[in-house]
Amino acid sequence: MELRPPKKIIVRSSPGKGWGCFATEDIYEGEIIAECTVLTIPPESVAHDNNLFADYRFNYPSPGGEGAEQVIAFGVGSIFNHSDDHNAYWCDHPRYKAFQFIANRDIR
């Protein structure tokens, strides 16, 4: 098994916003930015977490629905911003229980 580590981004502080991912070189539309493993959150923790992980958890498999698990993405997966004008999206990895984060437009 093998996942691609991010090669064109760094993580740094963004004043007033916490941590964020920033391009170190051009990333092109459709390019995989990162692949991240995921950890399943036990259902009883989701019910009692008081939204502690609300901004960081994902449905797996996407788009979720009945029987979907709540997961936390490792690596940079939970650091990508949550902008309404996002420049990347995530999808299930085609072979592993992991996510791929893909640029939905060119990122400079």
C-alpha positions in Angstrom: 0.0 0.0 0.0 1.2 3.5 -0.8 -0.1 7.0 -0.6 1.3 10.2 -2.1 2.7 12.7 0.4 2.0 16.4 -0.4 4.8 17.9 -2.4 3.6 21.4 -3.4 2.2 22.7 -0.1 3.3 23.8 3.3 1.4 24.2 6.5 1.8 27.6 8.3 -0.1 29.9 10.5 -2.6 32.2 8.9 -3.1 35.3 11.2 -6.6 35.3 12.8 -7.5 32.0 11.1 -5.2 29.3 12.7 -3.3 26.8 10.6 -3.7 26.6 6.8 -2.2 24.9 3.7 -0.4 27.1 1.2 1.0 26.3 -2.3 4.8 26.4 -2.6 4.5 26.1 -6.4 1.6 26.1 -9.0 -0.9 23.3 -8.5 -3.1 22.6 -11.6 -6.8 21.9 -11.8 -7.4 18.1 -11.4 -4.0 17.6 -9.7 -3.9 15.4 -6.5 -2.7 17.7 -3.8 -2.5 15.1 -1.0 -3.7 11.6 0.0 -4.5 11.1 3.6 -5.4 8.1 5.7 -8.5 8.4 7.9 -9.4 7.3 11.4 -13.0 6.2 12.2 -14.6 8.1 15.1 -16.6 5.6 17.2 -20.3 6.4 16.9 -20.7 7.0 20.7 -17.9 9.7 20.5 -19.7 11.5 17.6 -22.9 11.6 19.6 -21.2 13.0 22.7 -18.4 15.3 21.2 -20.5 18.5 21.4 -19.3 19.3 18.0 -15.6 19.2 19.1 -14.7 17.7 15.7 -17.5 19.2 13.7 -15.2 21.2 11.4 -12.7 18.3 11.0 -14.8 15.2 10.5 -15.9 13.8 7.2 -18.5 11.2 6.1 -16.9 8.0 4.8 -17.6 6.9 2.2 -18.6 10.1 0.5 -21.1 11.5 0.0 -22.2 9.6 3.1 -25.8 8.8 3.9 -27.1 5.7 5.7 -24.4 3.7 7.3 -21.6 6.3 6.7 -18.9 6.5 9.2 -17.6 9.7 10.7 -13.8 9.9 10.2 -10.9 12.3 10.8 -8.3 12.7 8.0 -4.7 12.5 9.1 -1.9 14.6 7.8 -2.9 17.8 6.1 -6.5 16.5 5.5 -8.0 18.3 8.5 -6.0 21.5 7.9 -7.3 22.4 4.5 -9.6 25.4 4.8 -13.4 25.3 4.8 -14.0 28.2 2.5 -17.3 28.5 0.6 -15.0 29.4 -2.4 -12.8 26.3 -2.0 -10.0 25.6 -4.5 -9.9 21.8 -3.7 -12.3 19.0 -3.0 -11.9 15.6 -1.5 -13.0 12.2 -2.6 -12.6 8.6 -1.4 -9.3 7.0 -2.5 -10.0 4.5 -5.2 -8.1 1.6 -3.5 -7.7 2.4 0.2 -9.6 3.7 3.2 -8.2 7.2 2.6 -9.0 10.5 1.0 -7.6 12.3 -2.0 -7.6 16.1 -2.0 -7.8 17.4 -5.6 -7.5 20.9 -7.0 -10.8 22.0 -8.6 -9.0 25.0 -10.2 -5.4 26.2 -10.7 -3.8 27.3 -7.4 -0.9 29.8 -7.6 
